[in-house]
Amino acid sequence: MSAYAAFDVLIDNNDGTSSVVPLTTINVYNVTGAAALADLTSDVDGHVPAGTLAIAAGSVVRFSFKLTDGRCGYAEVVTT
């Protein structure tokens, strides 16, 4: 098992500000193991709580999302 920290899902508004992305599916991909993992969902405040994944600690994991208007984002983290 490995852990990841809590994070907020934000989108850049292209004007120096950002907005939270509530109730959005977050795709989880194990970059190290080249495998898709179970999706997560941001809450009404765009927050995803800390959690664990059934992969080796030290793995690189990509969290990504795509909005219906085509905007998207991702972040890669190393699990602990």
C-alpha positions, 0 to 999 in steps of 0.5 A: 500500500502507498499513500497520497496527500489530500489536494484541491482540484483547480482550473486556471482561468487564464486571468491570474485566478483559478476556480475550484472544480467540484464533483468531478471525476479524477482519473488515477493512473499508476505511471510507474506500473503503467496501469489505470487505478480506480477513479476518485471524485472531488467533493463540493469544495473541489477537495480530494482527501488523502488516501491510499492505493494498492501499489508500491510506495514510491510509485509515480501516480498521475491524477487527471481530469477533463471538463465537458468544455475541453479544459483539463488538468493533471498532477503527478505525485510520488506516493509514500 
